[in-house]
Amino acid sequence: MEISYKRALRKAEKALYDLSSLYEGAGYEKYKMRKFEEYSLYSENKSFLNSDRIITFSDIGGKLLALKPDVTLSIAKNYEDGEQTKVYYNENVYRLSRETKEYTEITQIGLELIGNCDIYGMCEVLSLASESLACIDENYMIEVSHMGFVSGLFEVLNLSKNAKSAVIEAINKKAPHELQKACEEYSLPGASAKLIKGIASLNGDFEKTLEKASEYAVNEKMTKALDELREIYKIVGDKRIVLDFSNINDDGYYNGIIFKGYINNVPKVVLSGGRYDKLMEKLDKKAEAIGFAVYLGEIEKYIKDDIRFDADVLLTYTDADCAQDVFKKATELRSSGKSVRVQKTEGKVRYGEILRSEDVSL
């Protein structure tokens, strides 16, 4: 008997199932973390979280714990040196919403590759990120950047910490006026300002943008980053992957390829990831690392399930009906692949059709 109940798998549930199957098919093992971690893990890496608002409490022994705001930090902390770790997770994290200013529970699914992160590993992770979005919506796009290219530029410019922060913020916002203001405020030379603005405008078709970016490579670090991007794209070759050097993360944690994913009808980032060897260094781990997370919570906000009914059939009965006959009729209807709700009154149930006991043979 084939069951085709409309309520069997909602979109979010189906996405979790499809993504888990995708990652397991690539040899990634399920990682299960505790709800709580020591607060110090997060407090020492707040810039990695992009927030200092963390839910904390003390356990019986007085140790300060945190309700998990992130999964990657936990996986990285528990990594054993010398191992090649490939894990995926499906966890709820707890963060402060920028919109509501309230703490919210967010469903995340993602994966991490920790150990030896060579060209193949980076290609595998980027390809799985692409396939992850395709599982949810075939109309997707991934913006790729490279922290090596960006940090190579900053090394040449020798910016102060404050100037660098202001420039990064303006570039991330894709705000030319703010970028101009930052360049003026910190008295950046004309040549430096021109170089920054030029790189901030590098986005679009991967191969064409890569070609244009080579004109801005002023040192070996930037050239090496472009060579790595070229090799990755030659292997992955997905036309829905574009280059966008205005995508910049904290270079205290990220050091290589970084990326963000988008799907149709959702005006926010639904996937983000990248290479984070520097985080491993901060945690005293001798390993390279790359991974990404899919924000199913963001997807659920904007994409509603195509479920119009609570049940395909509503079967109503009266006190005069034999319970055994009602049970038999409901079983018969379900065996045909329909979802059937049985109750005495119609109520507020949404249904495709209604069958009343007095109108059918029980």
Buried (B, 14 or more C-beta within 10 A) or exposed (E): EEEEEBEEBBBBEBBBEBBBEBBEEBEBEEBEBEEBBBBEBBBEBEEBBEBEEBBEEEEEEEEEBBBBBBBBBBBBBBBEEEEEBBBBBBBBBBBBEEEEEEBEEBBBBBBBBBBEBEEEBBBBBBBBBBBBBBBBBEEBBBBBBBBBBBBBBBEBBEBEEEBBEBBBBBBBEBBEEBBBEBBEEBEBEEEBBEBBBBBBBBBEEBBEBBEBBEEBBBEEBBBBBBBBBBEBBEEBEBEBBBBBBBBBBBBEBBBBBBBBBBBEEBEEEBBBBBBBBBBBBBBEBEBBBBBBBBBBBBBBEEBEBEEEBBBBBBBBBEEEBEEEEBEEBBEEBBEEEBBBBBEEEEEEBEBBEBBEBEEEEB
